[in-house]
Amino acid sequence: MTHPLRGRLVAFLSLALVGLPVICAANDENFRAIEAYVGHYQEMAAFDGVVLIARGEKILWQKAFGASDYRHGLPMTTGAVFRIASLSKQVTQAAIGRLIDQEKLSLDSTLAEFLPQFPHGSRMTVKQLLEHSAGIAHTNRLDWMDMRSAMTLDEIVAGLAEEGLLFQPGTDQRYSNGGYAILAKIIEVASGTSFDEFITTEFTENGYPSLGHESAFAVVPGMASRYAPGPKYGQRVDAELYVTANRIGGGSIYANAGDVFRFFRACYHGDLLSADTSQELFRPPDDGDTMITGRSPGALAQIYMDFAEDLTIVTLSSNSAWPGSFNPDIVSLYRGEDVSLTGFTLDTTPMSDIDASAVVGDFIAQRFGWEISIVQDDGQLVFVQDQLRTAFARTTDGEFHLPIYDWLCRYGDYGMDFECRQRNPDAEIRFRFTRR
């Protein structure tokens, strides 16, 4: 039976997949549908990476797409190493678990036990730091955190101490890379070694050889180069470079797809930590499945785990694009379910300066407060967000496709605002931007 996805992918794309053959012949039709789906994004310059599907401990299917280095013509391989962005937090959590099992700390240990000079340290616990409820600032939003210059962990901790608390510990919950930098320092004090060395000793040398902490300016063998959709539709550019080590604890870990799969499975199945500690730190959710995502410039990492089916799907990419329903769609395709994307056809006629002038300008996202700009560049509209510049592609029905988020966008009267939606027809999320 032909999978329902066939014929529903965007017609203007032709697939040119680069990767390794299918490992397992089971469910070939579904795997071919997954290939077509992922290859669609790879052709849009929105994906370069590896998809892995496993049941139990067995990898059923694994495939590489795109190139690990376009400049030198190096194809992507399933052994390629990727930055796993915020999936790093689970590695830090597991490191804390190791120290719990070694009786060097507990979830109720206070920060003051390890950093007695840190303000209010006696009022925040290891558990609150893990759960983003300690009140520590999110380093991504701090002016002194210059991601182009390397900082030591002590400098980061000192900066966070000067920031003060966002809220009283335990009274709120706000996502914080800063909290995980504090956890990295706790790991150093409790273990008597550096965060890098602890990760190497406990994990890299104990069954996860590709996994490690990216030290400042380190050259990691097998690391895929970083890309993003560029100011020409369908073309890649180098992603914004930044010092990954400055995200220590919260976003500094790298690994290949196989080790991500094995590591997370070990965390959630009690093979990495004691049974009690695993239950405390990696208890499966009540609804039976979980999706964990990490994203940073030139990196997208997702892992889906269905504990009832013992199904794991890992997606690692060295591309900053963010297809919102990527892993859920792959899950559906694996199960033989229908996945449809809102299709479009490109309008290749040049856009006049008059037409462009009505929609260029500065905008703010009502939901997230993002400040972005729309500019004209060589006849194309370009979406500008911080250092990111990626092209809008006009469609024949008057919309604009934005590959960095896989959105279809439509302008209001006179370009005063525009609204974007995901291409999954069932998606309820809407993104509205108003002119500043």
N, C-alpha and C positions, 0 to 999 in steps of 0.2 A: 504494500500500500504506500502510495506517495504521501510524504509528510505534509501536513497543511501549510507549513511555512513556505514550501516551494511556490513560487509565483507571487508571494507576498512581500519578499524583499524588494528594495528599491530597484526599479528597472534599469536605471541609467548606469548601474555599476556592473562591471565584470570582475569576477573573482580571480585573483592571482595569488594563491596561497603558498606560503613558504613554510615548511615544517617537516616533522618526522612522521612516518606512517603510523596508522592506528595500531595500538598495542594489542587490543582484544577485538575479535570479530563480532562479538555479541552486539545486538541492537545496531547493526550497521546503518540502517535507515535513519535512526535518530542521531547517530554520530555525524552522518553526512549533513543533516539539518543543522547541527551545531556548527560544523565547519562553515557552512554557507552563512550562518548568522554572524559568526566571529569574523569571517573573511570580509563581510560587508563593512564592518567598522575598520578593519585593517586597510581596506581600499580607500576609505574616507580620511586616512591619515589620523585615525582616532584610536588605534590599538596596535601595539607591538608587544607580544608577550606569549604566555603559555597558559593553557587551560588544562586542568587535571581533574579527572572524575574517578572516585574510588568507592567501593562498597566494602565495608569492614576494613581489613588491612590490605586488600588487593586493589592496586591501581588498574582500572578497567580501560582507561583511555587517557592519553596525554598527547597534546599536539602544540607545536610552536608555530607562531604566525609572525610574519614580517621579518625584520632584521635586527640584530643586536647592535649593529653599527652600519648605518647607511653610507657614511662617508667612505668607509673602507670596504663596503660590500660584504660584510660578514652576516650570514644568515642567523636568525634566531634558532636556538636549540632548546630542548627541554631541560638541559642542565644549566641554562643561563641563570645568573644571580641578579636579583632585583632588590631595590629598597622596598621594604614592606610598610613604610610609613607608620600609621597608628596601630597596625597589628603588632608593632614593637611593644605596645603597652602590655600585651598578654605575655610576652617574653619577660618583661620586668616583673610582672605579677608572678610568673613561675619562679623567677629568681628569689623573690620575697618568700615564696613557698618553700624553696630549698632552705632558706635561713630559718624558717619556722621549724622545719623538720630537724635542723641542726641545733635547735633550741637557743638560737642567738637573738631571736626577737619573737614577738607575737603580734597578732592583729590589733591587740589593745595597747601595744607599746606606744608611748608618746614620742613625738619628734624631739622633745627635750632630752630624752635619754641618749640621743645620738648627736644632736646639735643643740647643746644647752644655751647657746647665745642667740638662737633664732627666736624672734619675737613671737610670743604666744605659743611657743612650741609645746608647752605643757598642756595645752587645750586641744591639740589635734593629734589624732592617732594614725597609725599605719593604715588601718582600714579606711578611715576617712580620706586619706590621700589616694588610695586605690580607687575609691568610689567617687572622686571629684567633689567631695563634700567638705574639704578642709579649709576652703576659702582662699587658696593660693591662686595668684593671678595666672592667666593663660599667656605664656611667653610670646605667642604669635602676635599679640596685640600691644607689645611693649616697645617703645621707641628705642630703648637702649639695646634691644636684641637685634643687632645688625647681622643678618644671616650671611653676609659676604665676608665677615671677619671671624676667625676662630676665637671662641671663648673657652676658658677652662670651666670645669664644673663648679669650682669654688667661686668663680666670678659670677656664674649664673645664680648660684644660691645666695650670694651676697646681694645681687640685684633684686632678687625676690624678697629678701628680708627687708629691704628698704621700701618695697612697694606697699607693705602692709596687707591686711586681709581684705578681701572683697566682701566677706560676710563672716559672721561668727561660725566657727567650726560646728558642723552638724545641723545647721539651720537651713541650708540651701544646697543646691547641687549645680555646678557649672563646669563644663569641660575645661580641663587644664593640663596643658603640656608642662606647665611650671610645677604642678604637683608631682608629676612623674620624674622631673629632674630632681626634686627633693628626695623621692624614693631611690633614685640612682645613688645619691649621696648617702642615704641610710645604708644601702647595700655595701658601699665602700667602707663605712665606719664599722658596720657589724661584721663584715668578713675580713677586714684588715687588708684588703687588696683593692685594686682599681675595678671600676665597673667593667671595663673591657676585659681584664683578666678573669674576673668572676664568670662572665658569660662564656669565655673560652674554656675555662676549666670545667664548668658545670654542664655546658651544653655542646659547644663545638667539638670538644674532644670526647664526648660521651654519646655519640650516635647521630649528631646533626652537623656534619663537617662543613656544610656551606653556610651555616648560620654564624653571624658575628655582629659586633658593634662597629660601625664605621667611624674610626678615629679621624681627626681633622686631617684633610688632604691625603688620606690613605688611598693607595691604589689597590682595589679589590679584584683579584683574578676572576675573570668570567663575568664581570659586572656589565649589564646591558647599558648602552648609552641612553641618555634621557632625551625625549622628544615631546612635542606638542603640535596640534594642528596649527598651521601658520597663516599668515595674511593672504595667502593664495589657497583657494579651496582645493583640498585633496593633496596638498603639499605639507611636508613636515618642516619644522624648525627645531633647533636645539632648545630644550627647555631651559628655563631660568636656573642658573647655577647658584647653589647656596651651600653653606657648610653644614652638612647633615649632622655632624657631631654635636652641633649646638642644640639639637633636638634630643639629646641624651635622655634615655629612659622612656621617652614618649614617641620617638620617631626615628631612631638611629640604627635600627637593626636591618640587616639584609639576609637573604637566603634564597635558595632555589625552590621551585614548586614542590618537589618531593619532600624536602625537609620541612617546609611549612605544613604539609599534610601530616607527616609523621609526628611533628612536634605538637600540633594542636590535638591530634588524636590521643597522644600520650597524656596531655594535660587533662583532657576531659574523660579519659578512661582509667585514670589512676595509675598509669605506668611511669609517670615522671616524679610524682610526689606520693607521700603517704595517703592512704585512703581518706583519713580525716581531713588532711590539708586540701586534697583534691576536691572533696565535697564542699569545703568552705570557700575555695577560690574559683573553682571551675564546675560548679553545679549546673547540669543541663537545665535550660529553662522549662517552665511548666508546660508550655505549649508544644514542646517536643522538637523545635528546631531553632536555629539562630543564624544570623548573618552578621559578620564583623567586617568592617571596611576601613581602609586607610588610604589617604590620598595626599600627595605633595607634588611640587613641580617635578615632572618626569617620572611619576610613580603612582600606580593605582594597584591596590591589593585588596582582594575580597576572598573570604572563605565562608561557605555555607555548609552547615552541618544539620542533617536530619537524624536525630538520635533514634527514632523509632525504626527507620529504614537502615540505619548505620550507613548513611550516604554522606559523602564529603565532596564538595566541588571547590577547587582552588583556582582563582584567576589572578595572575600577576602580570602587570604591564609596565613597560618603561615609557609610557605615554601619559600625559596629564589629562587626556580627555576623560569625561565622566558620563558614560551612558548609564542613566539612572537605574534602569531595570536589567542591566547586563546579566548578573548572576541569577536573579529570579527567572529570567527568560531561558537561560541555559538549563536550569533545573526543570522547567516545563518541557523543553525540547527533549531532554534526557528521558523524561517520563512519557514521551510520545504525545504530549498535549499541544494544543493549538497556540501558536504565538504569532501575532500579527503586529506589524509596525505601520503607522500611518505613512503611506508612500507619497512621493513627490517626484516631479521632473524638473530639472534645472532649466532656468531661463538664461540662456547664454548671450542675449542681446546686451550691448553696452548700456550702462546706466548713466544717464545724462547728469551733468553737474547740477542742473535745476532740480531734478528728482532727488538727487542725493542730499542737496542742501536742506530739503524739507525735513530730513530725519537725522542728520548728524547733530551731535551735541553731547552734553553731559547729563547723566541720568542717575537715579538712585533706586535700588530695589526696595519696595515697600516692606517685604517680608524679612529680608536679611540685613538691610542697610548697606548693601554693597554700593560703592560709588564706581560707576563705569562710564566710559565714553564710547560713542560711535563716531568714527572718522571715515573719510573717504581716502582711498589709496589706490591709484591706478585703476579707477573705474569700479572698484569694489568697496563695499561697506565692511569695516573692520571693527570688531568688538575689542575694546581695550580695558583690561582689568589688571591693575598693578603693572607688572612687567609683561603680562600676557597680551599678545596681539593675534587674534584668529579671525578668519574671514567669515562673514555671513554669505550664504549662497542664496540668490533669489530663486524662487520656484515659479512655475507657470501659473499657479493659482494665487499669486500675490503675496505669498508668505516668504519668510527667510529661514533657512536652516542654519543652525549654529552647531558645528560638529563637536566643539569642546565640551558641550553638555548634552548633545543630541536633542536639542530643542527645535521646535518649529515656532517661529515668532511672527506676530502681525502688528503693524503699527496702527495707532488710532488716527483720528483726523489731524492733518497737518503735522504729524510726527510728534505730537505733544506727549504721547506715552506709547509704550508697546507692551504686549503680553506674550509670554512664552509658555509652551506646554511640552511635556515629554511626548515622544512619538508612540508610546504605548497608548492605544485608544482608550484603555480603561483607567489611565492614570488620572488621579484627582488633583494632583499638585499643579498649581498655576503660579507663575512668576511674573509679577507686574512691575514695570519700571516707569517712573515719572520723571519728567524733565526737571533738572535743577535750575 
